[in-house]
């Protein structure tokens, strides 16, 4: 009896549900039919209205295929956008005049021989200060000799010694100077310390900008390196004689690091330069970070950033600041250089505490950078008649002319500058705009609206049925 009552109850519930849901199912079927017949979404009407199953099947395949293509194109566009693509444009602009860069000159012979009683120690100390020679390559052989010198000369200043007894620029070492037809003088150069000791910069920052209005003319210099007074130690690898120089922006510090151009004695160097401005996108499209500023320089550069980074670490570890690095701290004496600064520099390099290049390095690439690509040609300094004329003018022997004089001409190749600009290959507006219009913009608007309307209306009919 209980089973019979239970079966009857199930039958009553089933009958009630059929009667209750039948109108709702009919309403939903009628809604689907009306919506499909009236929608402007291409192809759906043909699926519903066509009587032939073959035609309806073909239209279903067409609509499904188009939707698949649209979805694929949308996904591919977003995938491409989030790969942060870039393009590079190169523009050459010709102008009536162009600004002349800064040029820093150094004599390969760093010190006056008569002022150095122990030439080898002085060179080792200078290399210790400048960081040119790696410490482990010299320390074992000369450590005791350096220690003895430092203990006996505790007040010795390699900075003042180099300033007074290093290469100097006056009318005896700079025999001729001409910029765009006007005479220039040693006073037009600014002194700066580099790994080559005393160096001198023409057209340094702080002066009114110098410009040239004709290609083929620029800066012309005649140096006398005076080899009998200035000498390097061949035992330490210094075997060249001449002038090394680097061309850079007036707003940046000179950077040699093996990148300087060299003109040996007895040679005439013709240097043709071009101006190249590079513009790099910020991360993630490029590697620059526009919010990075330098404390002691107005213009950001990787070299300036690297110097300030080393200065901060050395000042924290040693409590002093090397004079060749930017900053306002207490100057390091030679004992600090030997016992703390040089090991600290080695530690910075080994541990990678000051890195350059990528966006997550200490010193990323600059967003804007000015470079001066060069083309250098050399010829022997003067023919026989020229040598005789200069020899008589300077009252020097022809052999002295060939062994000491260096002639350098620096000029623009043409009055133009090149801009290399990194740009975003696809912006947000282009992602949603004209570049994708033919593929999916109409489907994006109409199709998505159709789907949203269909879902909302279907949800409303369902809620009415439930109520």
C-alpha positions in Angstrom: 0.0 0.0 0.0 2.8 2.4 0.9 4.5 1.7 -2.5 1.2 2.5 -4.3 0.8 5.8 -2.5 4.4 6.7 -3.3 4.0 6.0 -7.0 0.8 8.1 -7.1 2.6 11.0 -5.5 5.4 10.9 -8.1 2.8 10.8 -10.9 1.0 13.8 -9.5 4.3 15.8 -9.2 5.3 14.9 -12.8 1.9 16.0 -14.1 2.1 19.3 -12.2 5.5 20.1 -13.6 4.5 19.3 -17.2 1.5 21.6 -16.9 3.5 24.3 -15.1 6.6 24.4 -17.5 4.7 23.9 -20.8 3.8 27.6 -21.1 7.3 28.7 -20.2 8.9 26.3 -22.7 6.6 27.6 -25.4 7.3 31.3 -24.4 11.1 30.6 -24.7 10.8 28.8 -28.0 8.7 31.7 -29.4 11.2 34.2 -28.1 14.1 32.4 -29.7 12.2 32.2 -33.0 11.3 36.0 -33.0 14.8 37.1 -32.0 16.5 35.0 -34.6 14.1 36.2 -37.3 14.5 39.9 -36.5 18.2 40.2 -35.5 20.6 42.1 -37.7 23.4 39.8 -36.8 24.4 38.6 -40.3 23.5 35.0 -41.3 21.3 34.1 -38.3 18.1 35.0 -40.1 19.0 32.7 -42.9 19.6 29.8 -40.5 16.1 30.2 -39.2 14.1 31.1 -42.3 15.6 28.8 -44.8 13.4 25.7 -45.4 16.1 23.6 -46.9 18.2 21.8 -44.3 21.2 22.0 -46.6 20.9 25.7 -46.9 20.5 26.1 -43.2 23.5 23.9 -42.6 25.6 25.9 -44.9 24.6 29.2 -43.3 25.3 27.7 -39.9 28.8 26.8 -41.1 29.3 30.2 -42.5 28.2 32.0 -39.3 30.2 29.7 -37.1 33.3 30.1 -39.3 33.0 33.9 -39.2 32.6 33.9 -35.5 35.7 31.7 -35.2 37.7 34.0 -37.4 36.6 37.0 -35.3 37.5 35.4 -32.0 40.9 34.3 -33.4 41.6 37.8 -34.7 40.7 39.4 -31.4 42.9 37.0 -29.5 45.8 37.4 -31.9 45.5 41.3 -31.7 45.6 41.2 -27.9 48.4 38.7 -27.9 50.4 40.9 -30.3 49.6 44.0 -28.2 50.8 42.4 -25.0 54.1 41.4 -26.6 54.9 45.1 -26.5 56.0 45.4 -30.2 58.0 48.4 -31.4 59.0 49.9 -34.7 62.0 52.1 -35.5 61.8 55.2 -37.6 64.9 57.0 -39.0 64.6 60.7 -40.0 67.4 62.7 -41.5 66.9 66.5 -41.0 69.0 69.0 -42.9 69.5 72.3 -41.2 71.3 75.6 -41.8 73.6 75.2 -38.7 74.3 72.4 -36.3 75.6 72.5 -32.7 79.2 71.4 -32.3 79.9 68.6 -29.7 82.4 68.7 -26.9 85.8 67.1 -27.5 88.1 66.0 -24.7 91.8 65.6 -25.4 94.4 63.7 -23.4 98.1 63.1 -23.9 99.1 59.4 -23.8 102.1 60.5 -21.8 100.6 61.2 -18.4 103.5 62.7 -16.3 106.5 64.9 -16.6 109.6 62.7 -16.3 111.7 65.2 -14.4 109.0 65.4 -11.6 108.9 61.7 -11.0 111.6 60.2 -8.8 110.0 56.7 -8.9 108.1 56.6 -12.1 106.8 53.0 -11.6 105.3 53.8 -8.2 103.6 56.9 -9.5 102.0 55.0 -12.4 100.9 52.2 -10.1 99.3 54.7 -7.7 97.5 56.5 -10.6 96.3 53.2 -12.0 95.1 52.3 -8.4 93.2 55.6 -8.3 91.7 55.5 -11.8 90.9 51.8 -11.7 92.5 51.1 -15.1 94.8 48.3 -14.0 93.2 45.4 -12.3 94.5 45.1 -8.8 95.2 41.4 -8.7 97.5 41.6 -11.7 99.9 44.0 -9.9 99.4 43.5 -6.2 101.6 40.5 -5.6 104.6 42.0 -7.4 104.4 45.6 -6.1 102.4 45.4 -2.9 105.4 45.8 -0.6 106.9 48.6 -2.6 103.6 50.5 -2.6 103.2 50.0 1.1 106.6 51.3 1.8 105.9 54.4 -0.4 102.6 55.1 1.3 104.1 54.8 4.8 106.9 57.1 4.0 104.6 59.6 2.1 101.4 59.8 4.1 100.7 63.4 3.0 101.3 62.6 -0.7 98.3 63.6 -2.9 98.2 61.9 -6.3 95.5 64.3 -7.3 97.6 67.4 -6.7 100.7 65.7 -8.1 98.9 64.9 -11.3 97.4 68.3 -11.6 100.8 70.0 -11.3 103.1 67.5 -13.0 100.8 65.8 -15.5 100.2 66.9 -19.0 99.4 70.6 -19.2 97.8 72.7 -22.0 99.4 76.0 -22.8 100.9 77.7 -25.8 103.9 75.4 -25.8 101.8 72.2 -26.1 98.8 73.7 -28.1 100.6 75.3 -31.0 97.5 76.1 -33.1 93.8 76.2 -32.3 91.1 77.3 -34.7 87.4 76.9 -34.6 85.4 77.8 -37.7 88.0 80.3 -38.8 88.4 81.9 -35.4 91.5 81.5 -33.2 90.9 79.6 -29.9 93.3 79.4 -26.9 94.2 77.1 -24.0 91.8 79.1 -21.8 88.9 77.9 -24.0 89.5 74.3 -22.6 88.3 73.0 -19.3 90.5 70.7 -17.2 89.1 67.3 -16.3 90.5 64.1 -14.7 90.2 60.8 -16.6 92.1 57.6 -16.6 94.7 59.4 -18.7 95.3 61.9 -16.0 95.0 65.6 -17.0 92.7 66.0 -19.9 91.1 69.1 -21.5 87.6 69.6 -22.9 86.7 72.0 -25.7 83.2 73.3 -25.9 82.4 72.1 -22.4 79.0 72.5 -20.7 78.3 76.0 -19.3 79.6 77.8 -22.4 77.3 79.3 -25.0 76.5 76.6 -27.6 79.0 76.6 -30.5 77.5 75.9 -34.0 78.8 75.5 -37.5 77.1 76.6 -40.7 79.3 74.9 -43.2 80.3 71.3 -43.6 84.0 70.6 -43.9 85.0 73.2 -41.4 85.1 72.9 -37.6 87.9 72.5 -35.0 91.6 72.4 -36.0 94.3 71.7 -33.4 98.1 71.3 -33.6 99.6 69.6 -30.5 103.1 69.2 -29.3 103.2 66.1 -27.0 106.8 66.9 -25.9 108.0 63.3 -25.5 111.3 64.3 -23.9 109.3 65.8 -21.0 106.4 63.4 -20.7 106.9 59.7 -20.6 105.1 56.5 -19.7 106.6 53.3 -18.5 106.8 50.7 -21.3 107.2 48.0 -18.6 103.5 48.7 -17.6 102.3 48.4 -21.2 102.5 52.1 -22.2 104.2 52.1 -25.5 102.2 54.7 -27.6 102.8 58.4 -28.1 100.2 60.8 -29.3 96.9 62.3 -28.5 93.7 60.4 -27.6 90.4 62.1 -27.7 86.7 61.4 -27.4 83.7 63.3 -28.9 80.7 63.6 -26.7 77.7 65.8 -25.8 78.7 68.9 -23.8 76.1 67.9 -21.2 77.8 64.5 -20.5 81.1 63.6 -18.9 83.8 62.2 -21.3 84.0 58.4 -21.4 87.1 56.7 -22.7 87.1 53.1 -21.5 89.0 52.1 -24.6 86.5 54.0 -26.8 88.7 57.1 -27.4 90.2 57.9 -30.8 94.0 57.9 -31.1 96.2 60.0 -33.3 99.9 59.0 -33.1 102.7 61.5 -33.4 103.7 62.6 -36.9 100.2 62.1 -38.2 97.3 64.2 -39.4 93.8 63.0 -38.5 90.8 64.0 -40.5 87.7 63.3 -38.4 84.3 63.6 -40.0 81.4 63.4 -37.6 77.6 63.0 -37.8 75.0 63.8 -35.2 72.8 60.9 -34.1 69.9 61.3 -31.7 68.4 58.1 -30.3 64.9 58.0 -28.7 64.0 54.9 -26.7 60.6 53.9 -25.5 60.0 53.4 -21.8 59.5 49.9 -20.4 57.8 47.5 -21.4 58.2 48.7 -25.0 61.8 49.7 -24.5 64.4 49.6 -21.7 64.5 53.2 -20.5 63.0 54.6 -17.3 62.1 58.3 -17.7 61.8 58.9 -13.9 65.5 58.3 -13.2 67.4 61.5 -12.4 71.1 62.0 -11.6 72.1 64.0 -8.6 75.2 65.8 -10.0 74.4 66.0 -13.7 71.4 67.6 -15.5 71.3 65.1 -18.3 71.0 61.3 -17.6 73.6 59.0 -19.2 74.5 55.5 -18.3 78.2 56.5 -17.8 77.2 59.3 -15.4 74.7 57.0 -13.6 77.4 54.3 -13.2 79.8 56.9 -11.7 77.3 58.1 -9.2 76.4 54.5 -8.3 80.0 53.6 -7.5 80.4 56.8 -5.6 77.5 56.0 -3.3 78.8 52.5 -2.5 82.4 53.6 -1.9 81.2 56.5 0.3 79.1 54.1 2.4 81.9 51.5 2.7 85.0 53.7 3.0 83.6 56.9 4.4 85.3 59.0 1.7 84.9 59.8 -2.0 87.5 59.3 -4.8 88.2 62.6 -6.5 87.6 61.1 -10.0 83.9 60.3 -9.0 81.1 62.9 -8.7 80.0 64.0 -5.2 80.7 66.3 -2.3 82.2 63.8 0.3 85.5 63.8 2.0 88.3 63.1 -0.5 90.0 59.7 -0.1 93.7 59.6 0.7 96.0 57.1 -0.9 95.9 54.7 2.1 92.1 54.6 1.8 92.4 54.1 -1.9 94.8 51.2 -1.4 93.1 49.5 1.6 89.4 50.2 0.9 88.5 52.0 -2.3 90.1 49.6 -4.8 88.8 46.4 -3.0 85.4 48.1 -3.0 85.5 48.8 -6.7 86.4 45.1 -7.3 83.6 44.0 -5.1 81.1 46.2 -7.0 82.1 44.7 -10.3 82.2 41.1 -9.0 78.8 41.3 -7.3 77.2 43.3 -10.0 76.0 46.1 -7.7 76.2 48.8 -10.4 74.8 47.4 -13.7 73.8 49.0 -17.0 71.6 48.3 -19.9 68.2 46.8 -19.2 65.2 48.5 -17.4 65.8 46.5 -14.2 69.5 47.3 -14.0 70.9 50.1 -11.8 71.5 52.3 -14.8 69.1 51.5 -17.6 69.4 52.9 -21.1 68.7 56.6 -21.5 65.4 57.7 -23.1 67.3 60.1 -25.2 70.9 59.9 -26.2 73.1 62.0 -28.4 76.0 60.2 -30.2 78.6 61.3 -32.8 79.6 58.5 -35.2 83.0 59.3 -36.7 84.9 58.5 -39.8 88.7 59.0 -39.3 91.4 59.1 -42.0 95.1 59.5 -41.4 98.0 60.9 -43.4 101.6 61.6 -42.6 102.2 65.0 -41.1 103.3 67.2 -43.9 105.5 66.7 -46.8 109.2 67.6 -46.9 108.5 71.2 -47.8 105.9 71.5 -45.0 108.2 69.9 -42.5 111.0 72.4 -43.4 108.5 75.3 -43.1 107.2 74.2 -39.7 110.7 73.4 -38.6 111.8 76.9 -39.4 108.7 78.5 -37.8 109.0 76.5 -34.6 112.7 76.4 -34.6 112.6 72.7 -34.1 114.4 70.0 -36.1 112.5 67.9 -38.7 113.0 64.8 -36.6 111.4 66.6 -33.6 108.4 67.6 -35.8 107.8 63.9 -36.8 108.3 62.6 -33.2 106.1 65.2 -31.4 103.5 67.0 -33.5 99.9 65.8 -33.9 97.4 67.6 -36.2 93.7 67.0 -35.7 90.8 68.3 -37.8 87.3 67.7 -36.6 84.4 68.7 -38.8 80.8 67.7 -39.7 80.3 65.5 -42.7 77.2 67.5 -43.6 74.8 69.9 -42.0 72.2 67.3 -40.9 71.3 65.2 -38.0 69.7 61.8 -37.8 67.0 60.9 -35.4 66.4 57.2 -34.7 63.2 56.8 -32.8 61.7 53.7 -31.2 57.9 53.8 -31.3 55.0 51.6 -30.1 53.9 49.4 -33.0 50.4 49.2 -31.7 48.7 51.7 -29.4 45.4 51.1 -27.5 43.5 53.3 -29.9 44.9 51.4 -32.9 44.1 48.1 -31.1 40.4 49.1 -31.1 40.4 51.3 -34.2 41.3 51.4 -37.8 43.9 48.7 -37.9 41.4 46.0 -36.9 38.3 47.5 -38.5 38.1 45.3 -41.6 38.6 42.2 -39.5 36.3 42.5 -36.6 35.1 46.0 -35.6 31.6 45.5 -37.0 31.4 42.1 -35.4 32.7 43.4 -32.2 30.0 46.0 -31.9 27.0 44.1 -33.4 27.9 40.6 -32.3 28.7 41.5 -28.7 25.5 43.6 -28.4 23.5 40.7 -29.9 24.9 38.2 -27.4 24.4 40.5 -24.4 20.8 41.3 -25.4 20.0 37.7 -26.0 21.4 36.6 -22.6 19.5 39.4 -20.8 16.2 38.7 -22.5 16.5 35.0 -22.1 17.3 35.6 -18.4 14.1 37.7 -18.1 11.9 35.0 -19.7 13.4 32.4 -17.4 12.7 34.6 -14.3 9.1 35.1 -15.4 8.6 31.4 -15.8 10.0 30.7 -12.4 7.7 33.2 -10.8 
